[in-house]
């Protein structure tokens, strides 16, 4: 097919050889030091249209994201990473931002916009990366298990349809959390790169259920005095036979959504804590280990995260079997332990307890501590899980919070 101007005739570009020839001719024309006459101007215009038509048909032009835009602006201005410290805070933070390991905060966006002249809407970006991640890596999600759990409503095995379902599912997680979920920092010993897609799927389920539950909850009291007493007051309920139900009701009445959702296969999750986009705190427990001692420790560990560690950039996902060396996790462990058993009391109990369990009930009554909690802590501290197993309250938790015989959906 031929395209003509008043003075020139060119074929429509259909291959790379023609494209390069036309591009070379256009570059030659625009490089003329004396400028173009009328005929040359018309020829250059025709070539530009033909080249643009070929590019639109054969190349996908992607909008640059915030990090790409920052790097381009640095190149334009001749800036090094250290030059971004005034806008982003520290050298390590600059590195994390440029390597997309940390999201931009509102103050960072404002500083970069004012200092480097980058439009704020470019720095804010959009949810397209989240959608593209789901679309490109839908096969990484545990789709079959999600369908069997009723999280995805389909009987189809069509790859395109399943990809769309996953895309919508993750978009739902984004909307519930108030920012792209893939940009939040997953913290805690329950996270590894090998299980992140199962974790995202599980978090989306929890977030969706938490939105519904939070509608009937009061606002969470964010004053430091209220948060300090919350973990202690919940821990005091552990001595009662119906303590688990009392504690969950107490925490919910304090403005925190509490969700029970069994973990997906191949994950070792005990619990999670995060904020919804509205600022409402969420705690989730998997009840992976159906024991009274594990229930109390997990519940108070996640409650400690809510009261001490949470902000809108973090999601805590926990495997409490791990011997953690993370400062935040160690602090949550300490807060949970101290809420269940006072330090001074434990020092005495530790000396008196008999490994054969003959005085466990007696000590539990004397110090008003749940016998399961006492036995579980002793097992863990001496690293011997073969003793005191009769006191752990096995098979006493799921029946309270999950439907009988299913273990699937609360």
KOLVEXDREN-310358 format. One record per residue (C-alpha): y, z, x. Coordinates in steps of 0.25 Angstrom, whole numbers. Example, Ala and Ser with C-alpha at 12.3 -4.5 7.8 and 13.67 -1.06 7.14 Angstrom:
2
NODE north    up  east
NODE   -18    31    49
NODE    -4    29    55
//
This chain:
410
NODE north    up  east
NODE     0     0     0
NODE    14    -4     5
NODE    27     4     4
NODE    40    -4     6
NODE    54    -1     8
NODE    65   -11     8
NODE    62   -15    23
NODE    48    -9    26
NODE    34    -9    21
NODE    24     2    24
NODE    10     5    19
NODE     7    18    13
NODE     2    28    23
NODE   -13    29    22
NODE   -18    34    35
NODE   -14    42    47
NODE   -12    30    56
NODE    -2    24    47
NODE     5    38    45
NODE     7    39    60
NODE    12    25    61
NODE    22    27    50
NODE    26    41    56
NODE    28    35    69
NODE    37    24    63
NODE    45    34    55
NODE    47    43    68
NODE    52    31    75
NODE    62    28    64
NODE    68    42    63
NODE    69    43    78
NODE    79    31    79
NODE    91    37    87
NODE   101    27    80
NODE    96    31    66
NODE    89    22    55
NODE    95    10    48
NODE    92     7    33
NODE    79     0    35
NODE    74    10    45
NODE    78    22    35
NODE    70    15    24
NODE    58    13    33
NODE    59    28    37
NODE    60    32    23
NODE    48    24    19
NODE    39    29    31
NODE    43    43    27
NODE    38    41    13
NODE    25    35    17
NODE    22    46    27
NODE    26    57    17
NODE    16    51     7
NODE     5    51    17
NODE     8    65    21
NODE     8    71     7
NODE    -5    64     4
NODE   -13    68    17
NODE    -7    81    21
NODE    -6    95    14
NODE     7   101    18
NODE     6   116    17
NODE    18   125    15
NODE    20   134    27
NODE    17   149    24
NODE    26   161    29
NODE    19   162    43
NODE    20   147    46
NODE    34   147    42
NODE    38   159    51
NODE    31   152    62
NODE    38   139    60
NODE    51   146    59
NODE    48   154    72
NODE    45   140    79
NODE    59   135    74
NODE    66   146    79
NODE    58   148    92
NODE    54   162    88
NODE    43   170    94
NODE    34   180    86
NODE    43   192    92
NODE    55   186    86
NODE    49   189    72
NODE    48   204    75
NODE    62   207    69
NODE    57   201    56
NODE    42   205    55
NODE    43   219    62
NODE    34   219    75
NODE    27   209    84
NODE    13   212    78
NODE    18   210    64
NODE    24   197    68
NODE    10   193    74
NODE     3   197    61
NODE    13   189    52
NODE    12   177    60
NODE    -3   178    60
NODE    -3   180    45
NODE   -10   194    47
NODE     2   201    39
NODE    10   196    27
NODE    25   196    28
NODE    32   207    21
NODE    45   206    13
NODE    54   211    24
NODE    47   202    34
NODE    50   190    24
NODE    64   194    22
NODE    67   196    37
NODE    60   182    41
NODE    68   175    30
NODE    81   181    35
NODE    78   180    49
NODE    71   167    51
NODE    76   159    38
NODE    62   158    32
NODE    63   157    17
NODE    57   169    10
NODE    48   161     1
NODE    41   155    13
NODE    39   168    19
NODE    33   174     6
NODE    24   162     5
NODE    15   161    -7
NODE     0   164   -11
NODE    -5   150    -7
NODE   -11   156     6
NODE   -19   165    -3
NODE   -24   154   -12
NODE   -27   145    -1
NODE   -35   156     6
NODE   -43   158    -7
NODE   -45   143    -9
NODE   -49   140     5
NODE   -58   151     7
NODE   -64   153    -7
NODE   -78   152    -2
NODE   -75   165     6
NODE   -74   173    -6
NODE   -87   179   -12
NODE   -85   170   -25
NODE  -100   172   -30
NODE   -98   187   -30
NODE   -84   187   -36
NODE   -90   179   -47
NODE  -102   188   -49
NODE   -92   200   -50
NODE   -84   193   -61
NODE   -72   191   -52
NODE   -72   176   -53
NODE   -75   170   -67
NODE   -83   158   -64
NODE   -97   152   -64
NODE   -93   140   -56
NODE   -97   137   -42
NODE   -87   126   -40
NODE   -80   128   -27
NODE   -66   124   -32
NODE   -67   133   -44
NODE   -71   145   -36
NODE   -60   142   -26
NODE   -50   142   -37
NODE   -56   155   -43
NODE   -55   162   -29
NODE   -41   156   -27
NODE   -37   163   -41
NODE   -44   175   -38
NODE   -36   178   -25
NODE   -23   173   -31
NODE   -26   185   -41
NODE   -27   194   -29
NODE   -14   189   -24
NODE    -7   192   -37
NODE   -13   205   -39
NODE    -9   210   -25
NODE     5   204   -26
NODE     4   196   -13
NODE    -7   187    -6
NODE   -19   195    -5
NODE   -23   188     8
NODE   -10   192    14
NODE   -13   207    12
NODE   -19   215    24
NODE   -33   219    21
NODE   -35   233    28
NODE   -47   242    29
NODE   -61   242    34
NODE   -66   234    22
NODE   -59   222    27
NODE   -65   211    36
NODE   -62   196    37
NODE   -77   194    33
NODE   -75   200    19
NODE   -60   198    16
NODE   -63   187     5
NODE   -72   197    -3
NODE   -62   208    -1
NODE   -51   199    -7
NODE   -60   195   -19
NODE   -62   210   -21
NODE   -48   214   -20
NODE   -44   203   -30
NODE   -54   209   -40
NODE   -48   223   -37
NODE   -34   219   -38
NODE   -36   212   -51
NODE   -43   224   -57
NODE   -32   233   -51
NODE   -21   225   -58
NODE   -27   228   -72
NODE   -30   243   -69
NODE   -16   245   -63
NODE    -9   242   -76
NODE   -13   255   -82
NODE    -9   263   -69
NODE     3   271   -67
NODE    12   267   -55
NODE     7   273   -41
NODE    16   284   -36
NODE    20   279   -22
NODE    26   292   -18
NODE    20   298    -5
NODE    18   311   -11
NODE    10   305   -23
NODE     1   297   -14
NODE    -2   308    -4
NODE    -8   317   -15
NODE   -15   306   -22
NODE   -27   305   -12
NODE   -28   320   -11
NODE   -28   322   -27
NODE   -39   311   -29
NODE   -47   317   -18
NODE   -47   330   -25
NODE   -55   324   -37
NODE   -67   321   -28
NODE   -73   335   -31
NODE   -75   331   -46
NODE   -88   324   -51
NODE   -79   314   -59
NODE   -69   314   -47
NODE   -70   299   -45
NODE   -66   296   -59
NODE   -55   306   -58
NODE   -50   301   -45
NODE   -49   286   -49
NODE   -42   290   -62
NODE   -32   299   -54
NODE   -29   287   -44
NODE   -27   277   -55
NODE   -18   287   -62
NODE   -10   287   -49
NODE    -7   272   -50
NODE   -18   266   -42
NODE   -28   256   -47
NODE   -43   260   -44
NODE   -53   249   -44
NODE   -68   249   -42
NODE   -73   236   -38
NODE   -86   234   -30
NODE   -84   226   -17
NODE   -90   212   -15
NODE  -102   210    -6
NODE  -100   210     9
NODE   -88   219     8
NODE   -88   233    12
NODE   -77   238     3
NODE   -75   252    -2
NODE   -61   251    -7
NODE   -48   245    -6
NODE   -33   248    -9
NODE   -21   239   -11
NODE    -8   237   -19
NODE    -7   227   -30
NODE     6   219   -30
NODE    12   229   -40
NODE    10   240   -30
NODE    -1   246   -38
NODE   -11   252   -28
NODE   -26   249   -30
NODE   -38   256   -25
NODE   -52   249   -26
NODE   -66   255   -23
NODE   -79   247   -22
NODE   -88   259   -23
NODE   -96   252   -13
NODE  -103   265   -10
NODE  -107   272   -22
NODE  -104   286   -17
NODE   -95   298   -21
NODE   -90   301    -7
NODE   -87   286    -4
NODE   -80   285   -17
NODE   -70   296   -14
NODE   -67   292     0
NODE   -65   277    -4
NODE   -56   281   -16
NODE   -47   290    -7
NODE   -47   281     5
NODE   -41   270    -4
NODE   -32   279   -11
NODE   -27   283     3
NODE   -24   269     6
NODE   -16   268    -7
NODE    -8   280    -5
NODE    -5   278    10
NODE    -8   264    15
NODE    -5   253     5
NODE     5   243     4
NODE     6   229    -1
NODE     1   222    11
NODE   -12   230    13
NODE   -26   230     6
NODE   -36   241    10
NODE   -50   237     9
NODE   -60   248    14
NODE   -74   250    19
NODE   -75   265    21
NODE   -88   264    28
NODE   -80   259    40
NODE   -76   269    51
NODE   -62   264    52
NODE   -52   264    63
NODE   -40   260    55
NODE   -29   270    54
NODE   -26   267    39
NODE   -41   268    35
NODE   -43   281    43
NODE   -31   287    36
NODE   -36   283    22
NODE   -49   289    26
NODE   -43   302    31
NODE   -34   303    18
NODE   -47   301     9
NODE   -55   311    17
NODE   -44   322    17
NODE   -42   320     2
NODE   -57   322    -1
NODE   -60   334     9
NODE   -49   342    15
NODE   -49   342    31
NODE   -50   357    32
NODE   -62   357    22
NODE   -69   346    29
NODE   -68   353    42
NODE   -76   365    36
NODE   -85   356    28
NODE   -89   348    40
NODE   -94   361    47
NODE  -101   366    35
NODE  -108   354    29
NODE  -123   353    31
NODE  -129   339    33
NODE  -141   342    24
NODE  -131   344    13
NODE  -135   357     8
NODE  -120   363     8
NODE  -113   350     3
NODE  -111   354   -11
NODE  -107   368    -7
NODE   -96   363     2
NODE   -92   353    -8
NODE   -90   364   -18
NODE   -83   373    -9
NODE   -73   363    -4
NODE   -72   355   -17
NODE   -76   342   -11
NODE   -85   332   -17
NODE   -99   333   -11
NODE  -100   318    -9
NODE   -87   317    -2
NODE   -91   329     7
NODE  -105   323    10
NODE   -99   309    13
NODE   -88   313    22
NODE   -99   321    30
NODE  -108   309    31
NODE   -97   301    36
NODE   -91   310    47
NODE  -105   313    53
NODE  -109   299    51
NODE  -122   302    45
NODE  -124   296    31
NODE  -139   301    29
NODE  -134   315    25
NODE  -128   321    13
NODE  -131   308     5
NODE  -135   315    -7
NODE  -120   320    -9
NODE  -113   307    -8
NODE  -113   304   -23
NODE  -120   291   -23
NODE  -120   282   -35
NODE  -109   291   -41
NODE   -97   281   -40
NODE  -100   267   -45
NODE  -105   272   -59
NODE   -92   279   -61
NODE   -83   266   -58
NODE   -92   254   -59
NODE  -100   249   -71
NODE  -115   254   -71
NODE  -125   243   -65
NODE  -115   233   -61
NODE  -107   239   -49
NODE   -98   227   -51
NODE   -86   229   -60
NODE   -79   242   -64
//
